[in-house]
């Protein structure tokens, strides 16, 4: 059976921690920031731990990570 391919779009957006959690940055910081408050932009810096059902789907896209 051939090797599975890693989904590169997912790999660029999420990271799997040492304990197997899936973390990602918050969305909504790329453009149109002039209308967003500084507080809102600062709160976007935090990483989110992805919920278990979503994390299971994401891990399937990253078989070797």
PDB file of N, H, CA, C and O in Angstrom:
ATOM      1  N   UNK A   1       0.840  -1.178   0.000  1.00  0.00           N
ATOM      2  CA  UNK A   1       0.000   0.000   0.000  1.00  0.00           C
ATOM      3  C   UNK A   1       0.893   1.252   0.000  1.00  0.00           C
ATOM      4  O   UNK A   1       1.878   1.289   0.736  1.00  0.00           O
ATOM      5  N   UNK A   2       0.575   2.270  -0.801  1.00  0.00           N
ATOM      6  H   UNK A   2      -0.226   2.239  -1.400  1.00  0.00           H
ATOM      7  CA  UNK A   2       1.420   3.465  -0.845  1.00  0.00           C
ATOM      8  C   UNK A   2       1.283   4.302   0.429  1.00  0.00           C
ATOM      9  O   UNK A   2       0.340   4.150   1.206  1.00  0.00           O
ATOM     10  N   UNK A   3       2.255   5.181   0.606  1.00  0.00           N
ATOM     11  H   UNK A   3       3.021   5.304  -0.025  1.00  0.00           H
ATOM     12  CA  UNK A   3       2.205   6.081   1.753  1.00  0.00           C
ATOM     13  C   UNK A   3       1.035   7.041   1.604  1.00  0.00           C
ATOM     14  O   UNK A   3       0.608   7.350   0.492  1.00  0.00           O
ATOM     15  N   UNK A   4       0.518   7.511   2.742  1.00  0.00           N
ATOM     16  H   UNK A   4       0.865   7.260   3.646  1.00  0.00           H
ATOM     17  CA  UNK A   4      -0.530   8.531   2.727  1.00  0.00           C
ATOM     18  C   UNK A   4       0.129   9.887   2.550  1.00  0.00           C
ATOM     19  O   UNK A   4       1.270  10.086   2.967  1.00  0.00           O
ATOM     20  N   UNK A   5      -0.582  10.816   1.936  1.00  0.00           N
ATOM     21  H   UNK A   5      -1.509  10.654   1.597  1.00  0.00           H
ATOM     22  CA  UNK A   5      -0.040  12.161   1.764  1.00  0.00           C
ATOM     23  C   UNK A   5      -0.552  13.078   2.869  1.00  0.00           C
ATOM     24  O   UNK A   5      -1.705  12.993   3.292  1.00  0.00           O
ATOM     25  N   UNK A   6       0.340  13.960   3.325  1.00  0.00           N
ATOM     26  H   UNK A   6       1.277  14.030   2.982  1.00  0.00           H
ATOM     27  CA  UNK A   6      -0.027  14.979   4.296  1.00  0.00           C
ATOM     28  C   UNK A   6      -0.794  16.075   3.584  1.00  0.00           C
ATOM     29  O   UNK A   6      -0.430  16.473   2.478  1.00  0.00           O
ATOM     30  N   UNK A   7      -1.854  16.565   4.208  1.00  0.00           N
ATOM     31  H   UNK A   7      -2.150  16.242   5.107  1.00  0.00           H
ATOM     32  CA  UNK A   7      -2.617  17.680   3.643  1.00  0.00           C
ATOM     33  C   UNK A   7      -1.886  18.970   3.998  1.00  0.00           C
ATOM     34  O   UNK A   7      -1.906  19.405   5.149  1.00  0.00           O
ATOM     35  N   UNK A   8      -1.242  19.581   3.004  1.00  0.00           N
ATOM     36  H   UNK A   8      -1.226  19.228   2.069  1.00  0.00           H
ATOM     37  CA  UNK A   8      -0.348  20.715   3.246  1.00  0.00           C
ATOM     38  C   UNK A   8      -1.079  21.948   3.772  1.00  0.00           C
ATOM     39  O   UNK A   8      -0.513  22.709   4.558  1.00  0.00           O
ATOM     40  N   UNK A   9      -2.325  22.156   3.353  1.00  0.00           N
ATOM     41  H   UNK A   9      -2.784  21.538   2.715  1.00  0.00           H
ATOM     42  CA  UNK A   9      -3.086  23.302   3.845  1.00  0.00           C
ATOM     43  C   UNK A   9      -3.338  23.195   5.335  1.00  0.00           C
ATOM     44  O   UNK A   9      -3.275  24.188   6.059  1.00  0.00           O
ATOM     45  N   UNK A  10      -3.624  21.988   5.787  1.00  0.00           N
ATOM     46  H   UNK A  10      -3.675  21.181   5.199  1.00  0.00           H
ATOM     47  CA  UNK A  10      -3.847  21.762   7.216  1.00  0.00           C
ATOM     48  C   UNK A  10      -2.544  21.898   7.984  1.00  0.00           C
ATOM     49  O   UNK A  10      -2.513  22.469   9.074  1.00  0.00           O
ATOM     50  N   UNK A  11      -1.477  21.377   7.418  1.00  0.00           N
ATOM     51  H   UNK A  11      -1.502  20.913   6.532  1.00  0.00           H
ATOM     52  CA  UNK A  11      -0.175  21.430   8.093  1.00  0.00           C
ATOM     53  C   UNK A  11       0.260  22.873   8.330  1.00  0.00           C
ATOM     54  O   UNK A  11       0.896  23.169   9.342  1.00  0.00           O
ATOM     55  N   UNK A  12      -0.079  23.773   7.405  1.00  0.00           N
ATOM     56  H   UNK A  12      -0.595  23.532   6.583  1.00  0.00           H
ATOM     57  CA  UNK A  12       0.305  25.173   7.544  1.00  0.00           C
ATOM     58  C   UNK A  12      -0.517  25.893   8.606  1.00  0.00           C
ATOM     59  O   UNK A  12      -0.078  26.917   9.131  1.00  0.00           O
ATOM     60  N   UNK A  13      -1.691  25.383   8.929  1.00  0.00           N
ATOM     61  H   UNK A  13      -2.048  24.552   8.503  1.00  0.00           H
ATOM     62  CA  UNK A  13      -2.610  26.091   9.813  1.00  0.00           C
ATOM     63  C   UNK A  13      -2.660  25.561  11.241  1.00  0.00           C
ATOM     64  O   UNK A  13      -3.010  26.301  12.160  1.00  0.00           O
ATOM     65  N   UNK A  14      -2.321  24.308  11.437  1.00  0.00           N
ATOM     66  H   UNK A  14      -2.036  23.707  10.690  1.00  0.00           H
ATOM     67  CA  UNK A  14      -2.429  23.741  12.780  1.00  0.00           C
ATOM     68  C   UNK A  14      -1.127  23.055  13.184  1.00  0.00           C
ATOM     69  O   UNK A  14      -0.277  22.746  12.349  1.00  0.00           O
ATOM     70  N   UNK A  15      -0.998  22.827  14.491  1.00  0.00           N
ATOM     71  H   UNK A  15      -1.689  23.078  15.169  1.00  0.00           H
ATOM     72  CA  UNK A  15       0.171  22.144  15.026  1.00  0.00           C
ATOM     73  C   UNK A  15      -0.326  21.110  16.016  1.00  0.00           C
ATOM     74  O   UNK A  15      -1.287  21.353  16.745  1.00  0.00           O
ATOM     75  N   UNK A  16       0.328  19.952  16.044  1.00  0.00           N
ATOM     76  H   UNK A  16       1.109  19.755  15.452  1.00  0.00           H
ATOM     77  CA  UNK A  16      -0.021  18.930  17.020  1.00  0.00           C
ATOM     78  C   UNK A  16       1.030  18.974  18.122  1.00  0.00           C
ATOM     79  O   UNK A  16       2.227  18.875  17.854  1.00  0.00           O
ATOM     80  N   UNK A  17       0.574  19.123  19.364  1.00  0.00           N
ATOM     81  H   UNK A  17      -0.398  19.203  19.582  1.00  0.00           H
ATOM     82  CA  UNK A  17       1.495  19.228  20.488  1.00  0.00           C
ATOM     83  C   UNK A  17       2.066  17.857  20.822  1.00  0.00           C
ATOM     84  O   UNK A  17       1.669  16.843  20.248  1.00  0.00           O
ATOM     85  N   UNK A  18       3.001  17.847  21.756  1.00  0.00           N
ATOM     86  H   UNK A  18       3.323  18.670  22.223  1.00  0.00           H
ATOM     87  CA  UNK A  18       3.631  16.599  22.171  1.00  0.00           C
ATOM     88  C   UNK A  18       2.657  15.606  22.772  1.00  0.00           C
ATOM     89  O   UNK A  18       2.865  14.396  22.679  1.00  0.00           O
ATOM     90  N   UNK A  19       1.599  16.106  23.387  1.00  0.00           N
ATOM     91  H   UNK A  19       1.430  17.089  23.462  1.00  0.00           H
ATOM     92  CA  UNK A  19       0.602  15.227  24.006  1.00  0.00           C
ATOM     93  C   UNK A  19      -0.555  14.912  23.073  1.00  0.00           C
ATOM     94  O   UNK A  19      -1.509  14.240  23.466  1.00  0.00           O
ATOM     95  N   UNK A  20      -0.474  15.393  21.841  1.00  0.00           N
ATOM     96  H   UNK A  20       0.301  15.939  21.522  1.00  0.00           H
ATOM     97  CA  UNK A  20      -1.496  15.037  20.861  1.00  0.00           C
ATOM     98  C   UNK A  20      -2.640  16.017  20.709  1.00  0.00           C
ATOM     99  O   UNK A  20      -3.587  15.741  19.972  1.00  0.00           O
ATOM    100  N   UNK A  21      -2.579  17.156  21.386  1.00  0.00           N
ATOM    101  H   UNK A  21      -1.809  17.380  21.984  1.00  0.00           H
ATOM    102  CA  UNK A  21      -3.628  18.164  21.201  1.00  0.00           C
ATOM    103  C   UNK A  21      -3.381  18.885  19.884  1.00  0.00           C
ATOM    104  O   UNK A  21      -2.246  18.980  19.418  1.00  0.00           O
ATOM    105  N   UNK A  22      -4.456  19.392  19.292  1.00  0.00           N
ATOM    106  H   UNK A  22      -5.378  19.315  19.671  1.00  0.00           H
ATOM    107  CA  UNK A  22      -4.334  20.155  18.051  1.00  0.00           C
ATOM    108  C   UNK A  22      -4.576  21.618  18.389  1.00  0.00           C
ATOM    109  O   UNK A  22      -5.625  21.972  18.927  1.00  0.00           O
ATOM    110  N   UNK A  23      -3.596  22.473  18.069  1.00  0.00           N
ATOM    111  H   UNK A  23      -2.744  22.185  17.632  1.00  0.00           H
ATOM    112  CA  UNK A  23      -3.725  23.899  18.360  1.00  0.00           C
ATOM    113  C   UNK A  23      -3.651  24.704  17.058  1.00  0.00           C
ATOM    114  O   UNK A  23      -2.976  24.311  16.107  1.00  0.00           O
ATOM    115  N   UNK A  24      -4.354  25.829  17.037  1.00  0.00           N
ATOM    116  H   UNK A  24      -4.902  26.149  17.810  1.00  0.00           H
ATOM    117  CA  UNK A  24      -4.372  26.702  15.863  1.00  0.00           C
ATOM    118  C   UNK A  24      -4.490  28.146  16.328  1.00  0.00           C
ATOM    119  O   UNK A  24      -4.946  28.419  17.438  1.00  0.00           O
ATOM    120  N   UNK A  25      -4.077  29.056  15.474  1.00  0.00           N
ATOM    121  H   UNK A  25      -3.707  28.834  14.572  1.00  0.00           H
ATOM    122  CA  UNK A  25      -4.227  30.474  15.777  1.00  0.00           C
ATOM    123  C   UNK A  25      -5.671  30.900  15.495  1.00  0.00           C
ATOM    124  O   UNK A  25      -6.364  30.282  14.686  1.00  0.00           O
ATOM    125  N   UNK A  26      -6.104  31.938  16.157  1.00  0.00           N
ATOM    126  H   UNK A  26      -5.541  32.440  16.814  1.00  0.00           H
ATOM    127  CA  UNK A  26      -7.443  32.471  15.908  1.00  0.00           C
ATOM    128  C   UNK A  26      -7.510  33.088  14.514  1.00  0.00           C
ATOM    129  O   UNK A  26      -6.501  33.529  13.966  1.00  0.00           O
ATOM    130  N   UNK A  27      -8.688  33.109  13.967  1.00  0.00           N
ATOM    131  H   UNK A  27      -9.508  32.751  14.413  1.00  0.00           H
ATOM    132  CA  UNK A  27      -8.862  33.679  12.630  1.00  0.00           C
ATOM    133  C   UNK A  27      -9.215  35.164  12.724  1.00  0.00           C
ATOM    134  O   UNK A  27      -9.479  35.681  13.810  1.00  0.00           O
ATOM    135  N   UNK A  28      -9.216  35.836  11.586  1.00  0.00           N
ATOM    136  H   UNK A  28      -9.002  35.417  10.704  1.00  0.00           H
ATOM    137  CA  UNK A  28      -9.702  37.207  11.526  1.00  0.00           C
ATOM    138  C   UNK A  28      -8.672  38.286  11.775  1.00  0.00           C
ATOM    139  O   UNK A  28      -9.029  39.378  12.216  1.00  0.00           O
ATOM    140  N   UNK A  29      -7.383  38.014  11.503  1.00  0.00           N
ATOM    141  H   UNK A  29      -7.093  37.127  11.145  1.00  0.00           H
ATOM    142  CA  UNK A  29      -6.363  39.033  11.741  1.00  0.00           C
ATOM    143  C   UNK A  29      -5.607  39.417  10.485  1.00  0.00           C
ATOM    144  O   UNK A  29      -4.661  40.200  10.566  1.00  0.00           O
ATOM    145  N   UNK A  30      -5.981  38.904   9.339  1.00  0.00           N
ATOM    146  H   UNK A  30      -6.750  38.268   9.273  1.00  0.00           H
ATOM    147  CA  UNK A  30      -5.172  39.086   8.136  1.00  0.00           C
ATOM    148  C   UNK A  30      -5.355  40.459   7.481  1.00  0.00           C
ATOM    149  O   UNK A  30      -4.379  41.088   7.071  1.00  0.00           O
ATOM    150  N   UNK A  31      -6.579  40.913   7.386  1.00  0.00           N
ATOM    151  H   UNK A  31      -7.372  40.403   7.719  1.00  0.00           H
ATOM    152  CA  UNK A  31      -6.811  42.181   6.702  1.00  0.00           C
ATOM    153  C   UNK A  31      -8.040  42.844   7.308  1.00  0.00           C
ATOM    154  O   UNK A  31      -8.727  42.259   8.145  1.00  0.00           O
ATOM    155  N   UNK A  32      -8.309  44.085   6.868  1.00  0.00           N
ATOM    156  H   UNK A  32      -7.750  44.560   6.188  1.00  0.00           H
ATOM    157  CA  UNK A  32      -9.408  44.899   7.405  1.00  0.00           C
ATOM    158  C   UNK A  32      -9.242  45.142   8.903  1.00  0.00           C
ATOM    159  O   UNK A  32     -10.225  45.205   9.641  1.00  0.00           O
ATOM    160  N   UNK A  33      -8.003  45.277   9.342  1.00  0.00           N
ATOM    161  H   UNK A  33      -7.204  45.226   8.742  1.00  0.00           H
ATOM    162  CA  UNK A  33      -7.759  45.453  10.766  1.00  0.00           C
ATOM    163  C   UNK A  33      -7.968  46.886  11.239  1.00  0.00           C
ATOM    164  O   UNK A  33      -8.068  47.128  12.442  1.00  0.00           O
ATOM    165  N   UNK A  34      -8.035  47.834  10.317  1.00  0.00           N
ATOM    166  H   UNK A  34      -7.953  47.638   9.340  1.00  0.00           H
ATOM    167  CA  UNK A  34      -8.182  49.229  10.719  1.00  0.00           C
ATOM    168  C   UNK A  34      -9.491  49.462  11.449  1.00  0.00           C
ATOM    169  O   UNK A  34      -9.592  50.391  12.251  1.00  0.00           O
ATOM    170  N   UNK A  35     -10.488  48.644  11.190  1.00  0.00           N
ATOM    171  H   UNK A  35     -10.406  47.889  10.539  1.00  0.00           H
ATOM    172  CA  UNK A  35     -11.772  48.838  11.852  1.00  0.00           C
ATOM    173  C   UNK A  35     -11.911  48.013  13.126  1.00  0.00           C
ATOM    174  O   UNK A  35     -12.927  48.101  13.815  1.00  0.00           O
ATOM    175  N   UNK A  36     -10.902  47.217  13.440  1.00  0.00           N
ATOM    176  H   UNK A  36     -10.077  47.146  12.880  1.00  0.00           H
ATOM    177  CA  UNK A  36     -10.947  46.379  14.640  1.00  0.00           C
ATOM    178  C   UNK A  36     -10.179  47.067  15.758  1.00  0.00           C
ATOM    179  O   UNK A  36      -9.164  47.718  15.510  1.00  0.00           O
ATOM    180  N   UNK A  37     -10.655  46.927  16.968  1.00  0.00           N
ATOM    181  H   UNK A  37     -11.480  46.398  17.168  1.00  0.00           H
ATOM    182  CA  UNK A  37      -9.982  47.558  18.107  1.00  0.00           C
ATOM    183  C   UNK A  37      -8.680  46.830  18.413  1.00  0.00           C
ATOM    184  O   UNK A  37      -8.501  45.668  18.048  1.00  0.00           O
ATOM    185  N   UNK A  38      -7.777  47.532  19.089  1.00  0.00           N
ATOM    186  H   UNK A  38      -7.923  48.475  19.386  1.00  0.00           H
ATOM    187  CA  UNK A  38      -6.508  46.921  19.472  1.00  0.00           C
ATOM    188  C   UNK A  38      -6.723  45.716  20.366  1.00  0.00           C
ATOM    189  O   UNK A  38      -6.003  44.722  20.273  1.00  0.00           O
ATOM    190  N   UNK A  39      -7.715  45.812  21.227  1.00  0.00           N
ATOM    191  H   UNK A  39      -8.300  46.620  21.302  1.00  0.00           H
ATOM    192  CA  UNK A  39      -8.015  44.703  22.133  1.00  0.00           C
ATOM    193  C   UNK A  39      -8.395  43.450  21.343  1.00  0.00           C
ATOM    194  O   UNK A  39      -7.958  42.343  21.659  1.00  0.00           O
ATOM    195  N   UNK A  40      -9.209  43.644  20.321  1.00  0.00           N
ATOM    196  H   UNK A  40      -9.564  44.543  20.064  1.00  0.00           H
ATOM    197  CA  UNK A  40      -9.662  42.520  19.503  1.00  0.00           C
ATOM    198  C   UNK A  40      -8.500  41.875  18.753  1.00  0.00           C
ATOM    199  O   UNK A  40      -8.437  40.652  18.624  1.00  0.00           O
ATOM    200  N   UNK A  41      -7.583  42.702  18.261  1.00  0.00           N
ATOM    201  H   UNK A  41      -7.634  43.695  18.366  1.00  0.00           H
ATOM    202  CA  UNK A  41      -6.421  42.177  17.537  1.00  0.00           C
ATOM    203  C   UNK A  41      -5.482  41.450  18.496  1.00  0.00           C
ATOM    204  O   UNK A  41      -4.948  40.394  18.157  1.00  0.00           O
ATOM    205  N   UNK A  42      -5.274  42.011  19.699  1.00  0.00           N
ATOM    206  H   UNK A  42      -5.707  42.870  19.974  1.00  0.00           H
ATOM    207  CA  UNK A  42      -4.421  41.344  20.693  1.00  0.00           C
ATOM    208  C   UNK A  42      -5.004  40.005  21.115  1.00  0.00           C
ATOM    209  O   UNK A  42      -4.269  39.034  21.295  1.00  0.00           O
ATOM    210  N   UNK A  43      -6.310  39.949  21.273  1.00  0.00           N
ATOM    211  H   UNK A  43      -6.908  40.738  21.127  1.00  0.00           H
ATOM    212  CA  UNK A  43      -6.937  38.684  21.672  1.00  0.00           C
ATOM    213  C   UNK A  43      -6.810  37.627  20.586  1.00  0.00           C
ATOM    214  O   UNK A  43      -6.952  36.434  20.855  1.00  0.00           O
ATOM    215  N   UNK A  44      -6.543  38.060  19.360  1.00  0.00           N
ATOM    216  H   UNK A  44      -6.428  39.028  19.141  1.00  0.00           H
ATOM    217  CA  UNK A  44      -6.369  37.112  18.269  1.00  0.00           C
ATOM    218  C   UNK A  44      -5.023  36.424  18.258  1.00  0.00           C
ATOM    219  O   UNK A  44      -4.811  35.502  17.469  1.00  0.00           O
ATOM    220  N   UNK A  45      -4.099  36.852  19.122  1.00  0.00           N
ATOM    221  H   UNK A  45      -4.272  37.600  19.763  1.00  0.00           H
ATOM    222  CA  UNK A  45      -2.761  36.250  19.154  1.00  0.00           C
ATOM    223  C   UNK A  45      -2.732  34.896  19.836  1.00  0.00           C
ATOM    224  O   UNK A  45      -1.812  34.110  19.612  1.00  0.00           O
ATOM    225  N   UNK A  46      -3.717  34.617  20.656  1.00  0.00           N
ATOM    226  H   UNK A  46      -4.464  35.256  20.838  1.00  0.00           H
ATOM    227  CA  UNK A  46      -3.700  33.373  21.433  1.00  0.00           C
ATOM    228  C   UNK A  46      -3.967  32.159  20.550  1.00  0.00           C
ATOM    229  O   UNK A  46      -4.690  32.247  19.558  1.00  0.00           O
ATOM    230  N   UNK A  47      -3.381  31.035  20.918  1.00  0.00           N
ATOM    231  H   UNK A  47      -2.794  30.963  21.724  1.00  0.00           H
ATOM    232  CA  UNK A  47      -3.663  29.799  20.200  1.00  0.00           C
ATOM    233  C   UNK A  47      -4.874  29.125  20.835  1.00  0.00           C
ATOM    234  O   UNK A  47      -5.081  29.209  22.046  1.00  0.00           O
ATOM    235  N   UNK A  48      -5.655  28.470  20.023  1.00  0.00           N
ATOM    236  H   UNK A  48      -5.487  28.402  19.039  1.00  0.00           H
ATOM    237  CA  UNK A  48      -6.835  27.753  20.495  1.00  0.00           C
ATOM    238  C   UNK A  48      -6.570  26.264  20.471  1.00  0.00           C
ATOM    239  O   UNK A  48      -5.937  25.754  19.546  1.00  0.00           O
ATOM    240  N   UNK A  49      -7.051  25.568  21.479  1.00  0.00           N
ATOM    241  H   UNK A  49      -7.565  25.982  22.230  1.00  0.00           H
ATOM    242  CA  UNK A  49      -7.019  24.106  21.446  1.00  0.00           C
ATOM    243  C   UNK A  49      -8.297  23.675  20.737  1.00  0.00           C
ATOM    244  O   UNK A  49      -9.399  24.024  21.160  1.00  0.00           O
ATOM    245  N   UNK A  50      -8.143  22.923  19.666  1.00  0.00           N
ATOM    246  H   UNK A  50      -7.248  22.640  19.322  1.00  0.00           H
ATOM    247  CA  UNK A  50      -9.281  22.512  18.846  1.00  0.00           C
ATOM    248  C   UNK A  50     -10.059  21.418  19.569  1.00  0.00           C
ATOM    249  O   UNK A  50      -9.462  20.554  20.212  1.00  0.00           O
ATOM    250  N   UNK A  51     -11.381  21.449  19.468  1.00  0.00           N
ATOM    251  H   UNK A  51     -11.866  22.150  18.946  1.00  0.00           H
ATOM    252  CA  UNK A  51     -12.246  20.467  20.130  1.00  0.00           C
ATOM    253  C   UNK A  51     -11.970  19.055  19.611  1.00  0.00           C
ATOM    254  O   UNK A  51     -11.535  18.874  18.474  1.00  0.00           O
ATOM    255  N   UNK A  52     -12.230  18.067  20.457  1.00  0.00           N
ATOM    256  H   UNK A  52     -12.583  18.214  21.381  1.00  0.00           H
ATOM    257  CA  UNK A  52     -11.873  16.674  20.152  1.00  0.00           C
ATOM    258  C   UNK A  52     -12.432  16.156  18.827  1.00  0.00           C
ATOM    259  O   UNK A  52     -11.671  15.569  18.058  1.00  0.00           O
ATOM    260  N   UNK A  53     -13.728  16.339  18.514  1.00  0.00           N
ATOM    261  H   UNK A  53     -14.346  16.816  19.139  1.00  0.00           H
ATOM    262  CA  UNK A  53     -14.228  15.806  17.241  1.00  0.00           C
ATOM    263  C   UNK A  53     -13.520  16.409  16.028  1.00  0.00           C
ATOM    264  O   UNK A  53     -13.217  15.707  15.062  1.00  0.00           O
ATOM    265  N   UNK A  54     -13.258  17.722  16.089  1.00  0.00           N
ATOM    266  H   UNK A  54     -13.504  18.292  16.873  1.00  0.00           H
ATOM    267  CA  UNK A  54     -12.536  18.382  15.002  1.00  0.00           C
ATOM    268  C   UNK A  54     -11.093  17.901  14.957  1.00  0.00           C
ATOM    269  O   UNK A  54     -10.537  17.691  13.879  1.00  0.00           O
ATOM    270  N   UNK A  55     -10.486  17.728  16.128  1.00  0.00           N
ATOM    271  H   UNK A  55     -10.938  17.899  17.004  1.00  0.00           H
ATOM    272  CA  UNK A  55      -9.090  17.316  16.208  1.00  0.00           C
ATOM    273  C   UNK A  55      -8.904  15.933  15.584  1.00  0.00           C
ATOM    274  O   UNK A  55      -7.902  15.687  14.912  1.00  0.00           O
ATOM    275  N   UNK A  56      -9.850  15.039  15.799  1.00  0.00           N
ATOM    276  H   UNK A  56     -10.663  15.238  16.345  1.00  0.00           H
ATOM    277  CA  UNK A  56      -9.747  13.698  15.209  1.00  0.00           C
ATOM    278  C   UNK A  56      -9.754  13.776  13.685  1.00  0.00           C
ATOM    279  O   UNK A  56      -9.015  13.051  13.019  1.00  0.00           O
ATOM    280  N   UNK A  57     -10.586  14.653  13.138  1.00  0.00           N
ATOM    281  H   UNK A  57     -11.186  15.242  13.679  1.00  0.00           H
ATOM    282  CA  UNK A  57     -10.632  14.829  11.681  1.00  0.00           C
ATOM    283  C   UNK A  57      -9.327  15.413  11.163  1.00  0.00           C
ATOM    284  O   UNK A  57      -8.818  14.993  10.124  1.00  0.00           O
ATOM    285  N   UNK A  58      -8.789  16.382  11.892  1.00  0.00           N
ATOM    286  H   UNK A  58      -9.203  16.722  12.737  1.00  0.00           H
ATOM    287  CA  UNK A  58      -7.546  17.031  11.461  1.00  0.00           C
ATOM    288  C   UNK A  58      -6.376  16.054  11.502  1.00  0.00           C
ATOM    289  O   UNK A  58      -5.523  16.064  10.614  1.00  0.00           O
ATOM    290  N   UNK A  59      -6.334  15.218  12.523  1.00  0.00           N
ATOM    291  H   UNK A  59      -7.027  15.209  13.245  1.00  0.00           H
ATOM    292  CA  UNK A  59      -5.238  14.245  12.649  1.00  0.00           C
ATOM    293  C   UNK A  59      -5.224  13.254  11.503  1.00  0.00           C
ATOM    294  O   UNK A  59      -4.167  12.748  11.125  1.00  0.00           O
ATOM    295  N   UNK A  60      -6.400  12.973  10.947  1.00  0.00           N
ATOM    296  H   UNK A  60      -7.258  13.383  11.254  1.00  0.00           H
ATOM    297  CA  UNK A  60      -6.456  12.086   9.786  1.00  0.00           C
ATOM    298  C   UNK A  60      -5.785  12.720   8.572  1.00  0.00           C
ATOM    299  O   UNK A  60      -5.247  12.013   7.720  1.00  0.00           O
ATOM    300  N   UNK A  61      -5.814  14.049   8.490  1.00  0.00           N
ATOM    301  H   UNK A  61      -6.251  14.623   9.182  1.00  0.00           H
ATOM    302  CA  UNK A  61      -5.189  14.759   7.380  1.00  0.00           C
ATOM    303  C   UNK A  61      -3.672  14.880   7.561  1.00  0.00           C
ATOM    304  O   UNK A  61      -2.953  15.182   6.609  1.00  0.00           O
ATOM    305  N   UNK A  62      -3.190  14.642   8.788  1.00  0.00           N
ATOM    306  H   UNK A  62      -3.775  14.397   9.561  1.00  0.00           H
ATOM    307  CA  UNK A  62      -1.764  14.758   9.082  1.00  0.00           C
ATOM    308  C   UNK A  62      -1.257  13.428   9.613  1.00  0.00           C
ATOM    309  O   UNK A  62      -0.977  13.318  10.806  1.00  0.00           O
ATOM    310  N   UNK A  63      -1.131  12.410   8.759  1.00  0.00           N
ATOM    311  H   UNK A  63      -1.359  12.499   7.790  1.00  0.00           H
ATOM    312  CA  UNK A  63      -0.829  11.072   9.253  1.00  0.00           C
ATOM    313  C   UNK A  63       0.547  10.913   9.881  1.00  0.00           C
ATOM    314  O   UNK A  63       0.723  10.026  10.716  1.00  0.00           O
ATOM    315  N   UNK A  64       1.526  11.728   9.520  1.00  0.00           N
ATOM    316  H   UNK A  64       1.383  12.449   8.842  1.00  0.00           H
ATOM    317  CA  UNK A  64       2.894  11.528  10.011  1.00  0.00           C
ATOM    318  C   UNK A  64       3.356  12.638  10.941  1.00  0.00           C
ATOM    319  O   UNK A  64       4.548  12.731  11.233  1.00  0.00           O
ATOM    320  N   UNK A  65       2.461  13.466  11.405  1.00  0.00           N
ATOM    321  H   UNK A  65       1.493  13.390  11.168  1.00  0.00           H
ATOM    322  CA  UNK A  65       2.851  14.589  12.268  1.00  0.00           C
ATOM    323  C   UNK A  65       2.818  14.181  13.716  1.00  0.00           C
ATOM    324  O   UNK A  65       3.114  14.992  14.593  1.00  0.00           O
TER     325      UNK A  65
END
